[in-house]
Amino acid sequence: MHPIIIFSKMDFSQSNLFGYIEDLQELTIIERPVRRSLKTPEEIERLTVDEELSDIERAVYLLSSGQDIQGTSVVANLPVLMRQNPADTLRRVLPKIREVLHVAGVEMQLTAAVSFLTVLQEESVSIHTYSHSFLHIILQNLEHRDAGVSNAWLETLLAVIEALPKETIRHEILNPLVSKAQLSQTLQSRLVSCKIMGKLANKFEAHIIKREILPLVKSLCQDVEYEVRTCMCRQLEHIAQGIGTELTKTVVLPELIELARDEGSSVRLAAFETLVNLLDMFDADDRSQTVLPLVKSFCEKSFKADESILVSLSFHLGKLCNGLYGIFTPEQHLRFLEFYKKLSTLGLQQENGHNDNQLQLQTLEQEKKYISVRKNCAYNFPAMIVFVDPKNFHLELYSIFFCLCHDPEVPVRYTMAISFYEVAKLLNSGVYAIHKELVTLLQDESLEVLDALVGHLPEILELMTNGGENSGSESKLLSIPDLIPALTTAEQRAATSLKWRTHEKLLQKYACLPHIISSDQIYYRFLHRMLTIILTNNVLPVQKAAARTLCVYLRYNRKQEQRHEVIQKLIEQLGQGKSYWNRLRFLDTCEFIMELFSKSFFCKYFFLPVLELTHDPVANVRMKLCYLLPKVKSTLKIPTDKHLLQQLELCIRKLLCQEKDKDVLTIVKRTVLELDRMEISVDAEQLEKEKQQNEGRSANVNDKMFEKKRRDSKTSSVLTKSITLSVPGSSSGTSAGKEDKKSKLVRSQSFSTQALHPKYSNIDKCPNKSSATGYTSSVSGMGKSCMLSFSDDSFRSHSTGNSGNSAFPSSSSSRNLFNSADQKNNGNKESQSRKMSIKNRKSNS
């Protein structure tokens, strides 16, 4: 049955209005304590400080007569004062802080501990000055009655010990430590002494530790308080590293054995963990005669009387089994393996129909403990594969692997997903045995599990397809038959969730699929899905990840029909899409294409569609295009892409002349300068072919001209004589002069390029003619002129001039214009000189 929902209208009649007023009055009563907490004018007056005071004077004033919150602010600002004026801060501010800390509250104490540590880390003063000024304050506050404050000062002291010289540590810390560690001192003092001794073990030589520190260690290991024994036991690992192997065997190991039998469970746990961490320092005899019996005792007691050690035991079991591997008998080896299996299913008996009545009595705390144990077993699974040998995986551990991958708790499955890659590497050729669990984890209902698995998904799939028995391109799909549905399901679940980072990560990792499955499967199951994500998803990183993965799929697709179809869809649905957002994603996709494909591929399919966006009505699209233009130009090769370069120049001219958005115009001008500095790559082979063609063409023209001259010489011998007397010398001279002037002009322009290109020339919106002085014309109907910079490789004139210029395009349009203008001027001068020479000959004759 559905619940009955009663809709009622608010009654604002006079009878009910007083009820609403009473409710409002109750709300005001609730707010009254908040209003009372506001500062009164008198309090504000007391908090006001003279603005003319310097930082040091203000700090001293606030510490002397200010309130606690003001003093805490000064203490927090201590690192800044030390950077600005260390001398005055040490002389005037630090003594005041020392006085205030005696009566300060918890907040100021914690702030002071952090500030002192910051001053040390920033090295505002020398370590000698720091130890002289700050160390005594730190030591005075170590034994604060509040445990949090004491621990904060202790962390600061331990960091200071790393930087202090040995002599300072010996006199200021080690000597007072002897009295602080005595049983007559407070519990907090003895706990602090334990942690300090663990730190000091790495600062002195072994003989000093043996003489001055080890007696204190033994005393604290026998302390009457279990907290002190536990704390000292956890420091034995650091002390053992400081004194070496021999002293560890003779001094530390006996203490650990005794602490492992302690009546306090926390002490026994600390002793067990320290033993595991020190396994490498013990020889085979110590391991077999001392450590192994203790470990067996721990394992036996963990289920009977001491469940508190289960979590720690399950966490260290992998390290423990491999550390003791060499001394295990076959029976012991099997016993520890069975113990691991038992821990891996701890708390799941009710799922198998066992011990129902007993498990109904389990408390929530026990259930959390069992989940932690199974999680630790999942963490140690790769180590257990090494323990049993990968060849025995299917027989010994596959059932446990199956249970852990299907565990009802997410933390357990999450840990298995993280360690899945390590398991796959260890199995190597037998990795195919766990392909079903891979599919299971890909389809897991928790996105946390999926996110953990995806981190190494490409490497896992590569091992699955190439490491197993079914290797080779023809059998890729046969090796993991359910892989494609699992991958598509995982992507769809990530897409419908709110965790877009997981979706982005998944799409990035799916770029590995061309190495895993066939091109047709990618085309029909994944490629179009990527295009749909680009078009419909609202998260930009997800769209970009899908765009790049799509480009990877296109890169490995060898079927021209499918390629052309995808390219056409990218241009029509993205580049020419109705939404400006899609057109922006088209530019992102083109950037990925330039990264993954050849330059010729981009120029063939995407160069002109990209340039069409210069006419886009949205300024953001045009702006993004301008940022992309340098990369677009870098794909061109001369002379192969000469026509594309001309289109690029035309588009930039239009942007400069017609752009109305000031932000876009600024980017355009900046892009033009960047394009000016770029050099276009030259296709030497194509250039040589065109050169040969032009040389052959010019040879044919010369032959034809020679034949014509020979025929003309027969008909008019008189004219021939006059031509032979006057024209050949002048023509050869003028042609040589033209070549000489042209070479000089090119050299002069190449040297003066840097001086020319920063200057801009005025051009029309639609220029039809090029003057001899450059792109200069007025803008009709507009009260402004368009500024444009031209230099090497940026722009070229559309008029090719003669055949030589078309075969070998000059380095800039302005240079072409200058050359054409000079050639015209030279031609006019030569024709005038010919006319004058003929007239002179006629007059002389």
ABEGO torsion letter per residue (X at the ends): XBBBBBBBBBBABAAAAAAAAAAAAAAAAAAAAAAAABBBAAAAAAABBBAABBAAAAAAAAAAABBAAAAAAAAAAAAAAAAABAAAAAAAAAAAAAAAAAABBAAAAAAAAAAAAAAAAAGABBAAAAAAAAAAAAAAAAABABAAAAAAAAAAAAAAAAABBAAAAAAAAAAAAAAAABAABBAAAAAAAAAAAAAAAAABBAAAAAAAAAAAAAAAAABABAAAAAAAAAAAAAAAAAAEAAAAAAAAAAAAAAAAABABAAAAAAAAAAAAAAAAABBAAAAAAAAAAAAAAAAAAAAAABAAAAAAAAAAAAAAAAAAAAABBAAAAAAAAAAAAAAAABGAAAAAGBGAAAAAABBAAAAAAAAAAAAAAAAAAAAAAAAAEAAAAAAAAAAAAAAAAABABAAAAAAAAAAAAAAAAAAEAAAAAAAAAAAAAAABABAAAAAAAAAAAAAAAAAAAAABABBEAAAAAAABAAAAAAAAAAAAAAAABABAAAAAAAAAAAAAAAAABBAAAAAAAAAAAAAAAAAABABAAAAAAAAAAAAAAAAABABAAAAAAAAAAAAAAAAABABAAAAAAAAAAAAAAAAABBAAAAAAAAAAAAAAAAABABAAAAAAAAAAAAAAAAABBOAAAAAAAAAAAAAAAAAAAABABAAAAAAAAAAAAAAAABBBBBBAAAAAAAAAAAAAAAAAAAAAAAAAAAAAAAABAAAAAAAAAAAAAAAAAAAAAAAAAAAAAAAAAAAAAAAAAABBBBBBABBABBBAAEBBBBBBGBABBBBBBBBBGABBBABAEBAAAAABBBABAAAAAAAAAAAAAAAAAAAAAAAAAAAAAAAAX
